[in-house]
Amino acid sequence: MKKILALAAAAALTAGVSAYAANPFSDVSTDDWAYQAVSDLSDQGVVEGYPDGTFKGERNITRYELAQIIARLMAKEDQLNAEQRATLDKLAGEYADELANLGVRVSNLEKKVGNIAWSGNARMRFNQGYDEDKKGDATDSWNGRMKIIAHATVNDTTYAEGRFVTNMDFKDADSAGTSMDEIIVHHQLADKLGVTLGRQDLYIGQSGIYYDDEFDGAIANYGTDKLTLDLGYGRFDAQDYAKLNKKDSKPEAFLARLHGADKSLSYELNYIDYAGGRNTVWGAGLTAGVTSDIDVFGDYFKNTDAKGDPAMWTAGAAYGHTNWKKPGSFRIGAQYINAEKNAYLGGTTYTVSGPLELLVDNDTNVTRAKYWLATADVILQKNVKLHGEYGFHVKTDGTDTDYDDLYTVSLNYIF
């Protein structure tokens, strides 16, 4: 795009902001069709010329130069009307990488270009689980999912967020449906103190084996990256506590987490007290970087209110690191999982969760599940990731059923 054309478009965004401007460039005459646009933008500090006093409007403009113009327009966002701000919003999204290189933090773009920012992700997945007839045979499923997230800035210390999700089973034509599955409001009460209200994502454990799903309630947090204390009260939306205890409703729970990271270590302690008794869970997790590419990790959880103090744990190692913006980056890992009934209550992060789900099904006699899990991720293109899991050597206590190995493969996209 010619520089002069880009500036004419930029001028349309600031129409009405400047009333008069003198001619700042020797090579832009008052007879040029873009004279008013160039002079107005120069007067507002949006564009700059060359040291020799020229503008060079016939030269092709670079993405970096256009990003500079967008950054300066963002500083004048309060002077733009709704239509102009919407156009600037689109430009800021298109040139987010260049803006970040200029020092305009991407996390702050939402404040600069309007009250609402949109993002999302999509997934196409082939997955295996165990059949419903309890014979231990693997059954296949093929499904897709899309999530659209609206992030609304209320003020400098408060934001609201909602998430729309569509799930589609490609083996069942009538299974598609769209709903809003999360609504939160976050208040940053002080520099190190915040509180989030509503249905929100919650990740417990270094590996996410204990829980990685939705939590309905309130969670307050205080601290820094090195050490943060979370205190929450609400319901674990994906846990099958009711089935385990043969009750009709999910009880409320009190949650306390102490977690953080320092250099090559990541650590956490967890305490969860479920109302109504029978479930008080203690947990701890640790990840340690052995080298810049290799880390070892583990999680341990115990239910001290259930009979026999059942526990679950995992330990493993991984190599590599993925970066959504770096095609070819990858991470592979392997871990061993050992879980008893009433220690695992549902909601694990892993897609190959069939052995764990046996523990929350009262129609089986499984009291313990043990298996190996291999995982792999590779960035195929920018914002496109291939993910795979393989669960094997599945052993159970309480039944003689021979359970098949399970695997899943998915393509994941962020936008």
C-alpha positions as CSV (number, residue, x, y, z in Angstrom):
1,M,0.0,0.0,0.0
2,K,1.3,3.5,-0.9
3,K,2.1,5.6,2.2
4,I,-0.2,8.4,1.0
5,L,-3.2,6.0,0.7
6,A,-2.6,4.6,4.2
7,L,-2.5,8.1,5.6
8,A,-5.7,9.1,3.9
9,A,-7.4,6.1,5.5
10,A,-5.9,7.0,8.9
11,A,-7.2,10.6,8.5
12,A,-10.7,9.2,8.2
13,L,-10.3,7.8,11.7
14,T,-9.6,11.3,13.1
15,A,-12.1,13.3,11.1
16,G,-13.4,16.0,13.3
17,V,-10.5,15.9,15.8
18,S,-8.3,18.6,14.2
19,A,-9.8,21.8,12.7
20,Y,-6.7,23.3,11.0
21,A,-3.1,22.4,10.4
22,A,-0.2,24.1,8.6
23,N,1.7,22.4,5.8
24,P,4.6,20.5,7.5
25,F,6.3,18.8,4.5
26,S,8.1,20.3,1.5
27,D,7.0,17.5,-0.9
28,V,3.3,17.8,-0.1
29,S,1.7,20.8,-1.9
30,T,-1.6,22.4,-1.1
31,D,-2.8,21.1,-4.4
32,D,-2.3,17.4,-3.6
33,W,-5.5,15.5,-3.0
34,A,-4.2,14.1,0.3
35,Y,-2.8,17.5,1.5
36,Q,-5.5,18.0,4.2
37,A,-5.2,14.4,5.5
38,V,-1.4,14.5,5.8
39,S,-1.2,17.9,7.4
40,D,-4.0,17.1,9.9
41,L,-2.3,13.9,11.0
42,S,1.1,15.6,11.3
43,D,-0.5,18.4,13.4
44,Q,-1.9,15.7,15.7
45,G,1.4,13.9,16.1
46,V,0.1,10.8,14.3
47,V,2.6,10.9,11.4
48,E,6.2,12.1,11.1
49,G,8.3,12.9,8.1
50,Y,11.9,12.4,7.3
51,P,14.8,14.6,8.7
52,D,15.1,16.4,5.4
53,G,11.5,17.7,5.9
54,T,9.9,15.5,3.2
55,F,7.0,13.0,3.6
56,K,7.7,10.6,0.6
57,G,4.1,9.7,0.2
58,E,4.6,7.6,-3.0
59,R,6.8,5.1,-1.1
60,N,5.2,1.8,0.0
61,I,4.4,1.8,3.7
62,T,5.7,-1.1,5.9
63,R,3.7,-2.9,8.5
64,Y,6.0,-1.5,11.2
65,E,5.3,2.1,10.0
66,L,1.6,1.5,9.9
67,A,1.7,-0.1,13.4
68,Q,3.4,3.2,14.6
69,I,0.4,5.1,13.2
70,I,-2.1,2.8,14.9
71,A,-0.3,3.1,18.2
72,R,-0.5,6.9,18.0
73,L,-4.2,6.7,17.1
74,M,-4.8,4.5,20.1
75,A,-3.5,7.2,22.3
76,K,-6.4,9.4,20.9
77,E,-9.1,6.8,21.3
78,D,-11.1,8.9,23.7
79,Q,-11.6,11.5,20.8
80,L,-12.9,9.0,18.3
81,N,-16.6,8.1,17.7
82,A,-18.0,4.6,18.0
83,E,-17.5,3.8,14.3
84,Q,-13.9,5.1,14.3
85,R,-13.1,3.1,17.4
86,A,-14.5,-0.1,15.8
87,T,-12.2,0.4,12.8
88,L,-9.2,1.0,15.1
89,D,-10.1,-2.2,17.0
90,K,-9.8,-4.2,13.9
91,L,-6.5,-2.6,12.9
92,A,-5.0,-3.2,16.4
93,G,-5.9,-6.9,16.2
94,E,-4.4,-7.2,12.7
95,Y,-1.1,-5.5,13.8
96,A,-0.9,-6.9,17.4
97,D,2.5,-8.4,16.9
98,E,4.0,-5.2,15.5
99,L,2.4,-3.2,18.3
100,A,3.9,-5.5,20.9
101,N,7.3,-4.9,19.4
102,L,6.7,-1.2,19.7
103,G,6.1,-1.6,23.4
104,V,2.3,-1.4,23.2
105,R,1.3,-4.3,25.4
106,V,-1.2,-6.6,23.7
107,S,-2.9,-7.1,27.1
108,N,-3.6,-3.4,27.1
109,L,-5.1,-3.2,23.6
110,E,-8.5,-3.9,24.9
111,K,-8.4,-0.7,27.0
112,K,-7.2,1.3,24.1
113,V,-9.6,0.2,21.3
114,G,-12.9,-0.1,23.1
115,N,-14.7,-1.8,26.0
116,I,-15.1,-5.3,24.4
117,A,-12.4,-7.6,22.9
118,W,-13.1,-11.0,21.3
119,S,-11.0,-14.1,21.3
120,G,-11.6,-17.8,21.1
121,N,-10.5,-21.3,20.3
122,A,-11.6,-24.3,18.3
123,R,-10.9,-28.0,18.4
124,M,-11.5,-31.1,16.2
125,R,-11.0,-34.3,18.1
126,F,-11.0,-38.1,17.8
127,N,-11.3,-39.7,21.2
128,Q,-11.7,-43.1,22.8
129,G,-13.4,-44.1,26.0
130,Y,-14.8,-47.3,27.5
131,D,-18.1,-48.9,26.4
132,E,-21.2,-48.7,28.6
133,D,-21.6,-52.4,28.9
134,K,-18.6,-52.6,31.2
135,K,-16.6,-55.0,29.1
136,G,-13.5,-52.8,28.9
137,D,-13.7,-52.3,25.1
138,A,-12.7,-49.0,23.6
139,T,-15.4,-47.0,21.8
140,D,-14.7,-44.1,19.4
141,S,-16.1,-40.6,19.2
142,W,-15.5,-37.8,16.8
143,N,-16.5,-34.3,17.8
144,G,-15.8,-30.6,17.4
145,R,-15.9,-27.6,19.7
146,M,-15.7,-23.8,19.4
147,K,-15.4,-21.3,22.2
148,I,-15.9,-17.5,21.7
149,I,-14.9,-15.3,24.6
150,A,-16.0,-11.7,25.2
151,H,-13.8,-9.7,27.5
152,A,-15.4,-6.4,28.6
153,T,-13.4,-3.7,30.4
154,V,-15.6,-2.0,32.9
155,N,-12.9,0.3,34.3
156,D,-9.2,0.3,35.2
157,T,-9.8,-2.3,38.0
158,T,-12.8,-4.3,36.9
159,Y,-13.6,-6.5,33.9
160,A,-16.4,-8.9,32.9
161,E,-16.0,-12.0,30.7
162,G,-18.5,-14.4,29.1
163,R,-17.8,-17.5,27.1
164,F,-20.0,-19.0,24.4
165,V,-19.4,-22.7,23.5
166,T,-20.7,-24.9,20.8
167,N,-20.1,-28.7,21.0
168,M,-20.9,-31.0,18.1
169,D,-20.8,-34.8,17.9
170,F,-20.2,-35.7,14.3
171,K,-21.7,-39.2,14.8
172,D,-25.0,-37.7,16.1
173,A,-26.6,-35.1,13.8
174,D,-28.9,-33.9,16.6
175,S,-26.2,-33.3,19.2
176,A,-25.1,-29.7,18.3
177,G,-25.9,-27.0,20.8
178,T,-24.6,-23.5,21.7
179,S,-24.7,-22.0,25.2
180,M,-22.9,-19.5,27.4
181,D,-21.0,-21.8,29.8
182,E,-19.0,-19.1,31.8
183,I,-19.7,-15.6,33.1
184,I,-17.3,-13.9,35.5
185,V,-16.6,-10.5,37.0
186,H,-13.1,-9.7,38.3
187,H,-12.4,-6.9,40.7
188,Q,-8.7,-5.9,41.3
189,L,-9.1,-4.5,44.8
190,A,-5.5,-3.7,45.3
191,D,-2.1,-4.2,43.6
192,K,-1.8,-7.8,45.0
193,L,-5.5,-8.5,45.9
194,G,-8.3,-9.5,43.5
195,V,-11.5,-11.4,43.6
196,T,-13.3,-13.3,40.8
197,L,-17.1,-14.0,40.9
198,G,-19.2,-16.4,38.8
199,R,-18.6,-19.6,36.8
200,Q,-14.9,-19.7,36.1
201,D,-12.1,-22.0,35.0
202,L,-10.2,-23.7,37.8
203,Y,-7.0,-25.7,37.4
204,I,-5.7,-27.7,40.4
205,G,-2.5,-29.7,40.4
206,Q,0.8,-29.2,38.5
207,S,-0.5,-31.7,35.9
208,G,-4.2,-30.8,36.2
209,I,-5.0,-34.4,37.0
210,Y,-7.2,-33.6,40.0
211,Y,-9.3,-30.8,38.4
212,D,-9.4,-28.6,35.3
213,D,-12.9,-27.5,34.7
214,E,-15.5,-25.0,35.9
215,F,-16.0,-23.7,39.4
216,D,-19.2,-21.9,40.4
217,G,-18.6,-19.4,43.2
218,A,-16.0,-16.8,44.3
219,I,-12.2,-17.0,44.5
220,A,-10.1,-14.3,46.1
221,N,-6.3,-14.2,45.5
222,Y,-3.5,-12.4,47.2
223,G,0.2,-12.4,46.2
224,T,2.7,-12.4,43.4
225,D,4.0,-14.8,40.8
226,K,6.3,-16.3,43.4
227,L,3.6,-17.0,46.0
228,T,-0.2,-16.5,45.8
229,L,-2.9,-17.5,48.2
230,D,-6.3,-18.4,46.7
231,L,-9.4,-18.7,48.9
232,G,-12.6,-19.8,47.3
233,Y,-16.1,-21.0,48.1
234,G,-18.5,-22.6,45.6
235,R,-19.2,-25.8,43.7
236,F,-16.9,-28.0,41.5
237,D,-19.1,-28.1,38.4
238,A,-17.6,-31.2,36.8
239,Q,-17.2,-33.4,39.9
240,D,-19.4,-36.5,40.5
241,Y,-19.5,-36.1,44.3
242,A,-23.3,-36.6,44.2
243,K,-22.9,-40.0,42.5
244,L,-20.2,-41.1,44.9
245,N,-22.3,-40.2,47.9
246,K,-25.7,-41.2,46.4
247,K,-27.0,-37.7,46.9
248,D,-29.0,-35.5,44.5
249,S,-27.0,-32.3,44.6
250,K,-23.4,-31.2,44.5
251,P,-22.4,-29.7,47.9
252,E,-20.6,-26.5,48.3
253,A,-16.9,-26.6,49.1
254,F,-14.2,-24.4,50.6
255,L,-11.0,-24.1,48.7
256,A,-7.5,-22.9,49.8
257,R,-4.5,-23.0,47.5
258,L,-1.0,-21.7,48.0
259,H,0.9,-21.7,44.7
260,G,3.7,-20.0,42.9
261,A,6.9,-20.4,40.8
262,D,10.5,-19.3,41.2
263,K,13.2,-19.9,38.5
264,S,13.0,-23.6,37.6
265,L,10.4,-24.6,40.3
266,S,6.6,-24.5,40.3
267,Y,4.8,-25.6,43.4
268,E,1.4,-25.7,45.2
269,L,-0.5,-26.9,48.2
270,N,-4.2,-27.5,48.2
271,Y,-7.0,-28.0,50.8
272,I,-10.6,-28.7,49.8
273,D,-13.4,-29.2,52.4
274,Y,-16.7,-30.4,50.9
275,A,-19.8,-29.5,52.9
276,G,-21.7,-32.4,54.3
277,G,-18.6,-34.3,55.4
278,R,-17.0,-37.5,53.9
279,N,-14.7,-35.5,51.6
280,T,-11.7,-33.4,52.8
281,V,-9.0,-33.4,50.3
282,W,-5.3,-32.4,50.8
283,G,-2.9,-32.1,47.9
284,A,0.5,-31.0,46.9
285,G,2.3,-30.7,43.5
286,L,5.8,-29.8,42.3
287,T,7.4,-29.3,38.9
288,A,11.2,-29.0,38.6
289,G,13.2,-28.0,35.6
290,V,16.1,-30.4,35.3
291,T,17.5,-28.6,32.3
292,S,16.1,-25.8,30.1
293,D,14.2,-28.5,28.1
294,I,13.5,-31.3,30.6
295,D,11.2,-31.1,33.6
296,V,9.9,-33.6,36.1
297,F,6.5,-33.2,37.8
298,G,4.2,-34.8,40.3
299,D,0.9,-34.4,42.2
300,Y,-0.5,-36.1,45.3
301,F,-4.0,-35.9,46.7
302,K,-5.6,-37.6,49.7
303,N,-9.2,-37.7,50.9
304,T,-8.9,-37.9,54.7
305,D,-12.7,-38.1,55.3
306,A,-13.4,-41.1,53.1
307,K,-13.0,-44.6,54.4
308,G,-9.4,-45.8,54.2
309,D,-8.0,-42.3,53.3
310,P,-7.9,-43.0,49.6
311,A,-5.3,-41.2,47.6
312,M,-4.3,-40.5,44.0
313,W,-1.0,-39.5,42.6
314,T,1.0,-39.0,39.4
315,A,4.6,-38.6,38.5
316,G,6.2,-38.0,35.2
317,A,8.7,-36.2,33.0
318,A,8.5,-34.1,29.8
319,Y,10.8,-32.7,27.2
320,G,10.4,-29.5,25.2
321,H,8.2,-26.5,25.3
322,T,5.4,-25.4,22.9
323,N,4.9,-21.8,21.8
324,W,1.7,-21.1,19.8
325,K,3.6,-18.6,17.7
326,K,6.6,-20.9,16.9
327,P,5.8,-23.6,14.3
328,G,7.8,-26.7,15.0
329,S,8.0,-26.2,18.8
330,F,6.9,-29.3,20.7
331,R,6.5,-31.1,24.0
332,I,6.4,-34.8,24.8
333,G,5.9,-36.4,28.1
334,A,5.1,-39.6,30.0
335,Q,3.6,-40.2,33.5
336,Y,2.3,-42.9,35.7
337,I,-1.2,-42.5,37.3
338,N,-2.4,-44.3,40.4
339,A,-5.8,-43.4,41.8
340,E,-8.3,-44.9,44.3
341,K,-12.0,-44.6,44.5
342,N,-13.2,-41.5,46.5
343,A,-9.8,-39.7,45.9
344,Y,-10.7,-38.8,42.3
345,L,-14.0,-37.0,42.0
346,G,-14.1,-36.0,38.3
347,G,-12.9,-33.1,36.1
348,T,-9.4,-34.1,35.1
349,T,-7.6,-32.2,32.4
350,Y,-6.8,-35.3,30.4
351,T,-8.9,-36.4,27.5
352,V,-7.8,-40.0,28.0
353,S,-9.6,-40.3,31.3
354,G,-11.4,-43.6,30.9
355,P,-9.5,-45.4,33.7
356,L,-10.2,-42.5,36.1
357,E,-13.9,-42.3,35.2
358,L,-14.3,-45.9,36.3
359,L,-13.7,-44.7,39.8
360,V,-16.7,-42.4,39.8
361,D,-19.1,-44.9,38.3
362,N,-21.0,-46.8,41.0
363,D,-22.0,-49.4,38.4
364,T,-18.5,-50.8,38.3
365,N,-16.6,-52.5,41.1
366,V,-13.3,-50.7,40.4
367,T,-11.6,-49.5,43.6
368,R,-8.3,-48.5,42.1
369,A,-7.0,-47.6,38.6
370,K,-3.4,-47.6,37.5
371,Y,-2.0,-46.8,34.0
372,W,0.6,-45.1,32.0
373,L,-0.1,-42.0,30.0
374,A,2.0,-40.6,27.1
375,T,1.3,-37.1,25.8
376,A,2.6,-35.1,22.8
377,D,2.0,-31.6,21.4
378,V,3.5,-29.9,18.4
379,I,2.8,-26.5,16.8
380,L,2.1,-27.1,13.2
381,Q,1.5,-23.5,12.2
382,K,1.1,-20.3,14.0
383,N,-1.9,-20.7,16.4
384,V,-2.4,-24.4,15.3
385,K,-1.5,-27.3,17.6
386,L,-1.7,-31.0,17.2
387,H,-2.3,-32.8,20.5
388,G,-2.2,-36.5,21.3
389,E,-2.6,-38.8,24.4
390,Y,-2.1,-42.5,24.7
391,G,-3.2,-44.4,27.9
392,F,-1.8,-48.0,28.2
393,H,-1.1,-50.9,30.5
394,V,-4.4,-50.2,32.4
395,K,-4.7,-52.2,35.6
396,T,-7.6,-52.1,38.1
397,D,-8.5,-53.4,41.6
398,G,-11.9,-54.8,42.3
399,T,-12.6,-56.4,38.9
400,D,-11.0,-58.9,36.5
401,T,-12.1,-56.9,33.4
402,D,-9.3,-56.5,30.8
403,Y,-9.4,-52.8,29.8
404,D,-8.2,-51.7,26.3
405,D,-5.6,-49.0,25.7
406,L,-7.1,-45.7,24.8
407,Y,-5.9,-42.7,22.7
408,T,-7.0,-39.3,21.5
409,V,-5.8,-37.0,18.7
410,S,-7.0,-33.4,18.3
411,L,-6.3,-30.3,16.2
412,N,-6.5,-27.1,18.3
413,Y,-6.7,-23.5,17.1
414,I,-6.6,-20.2,18.9
415,F,-7.7,-16.8,17.5
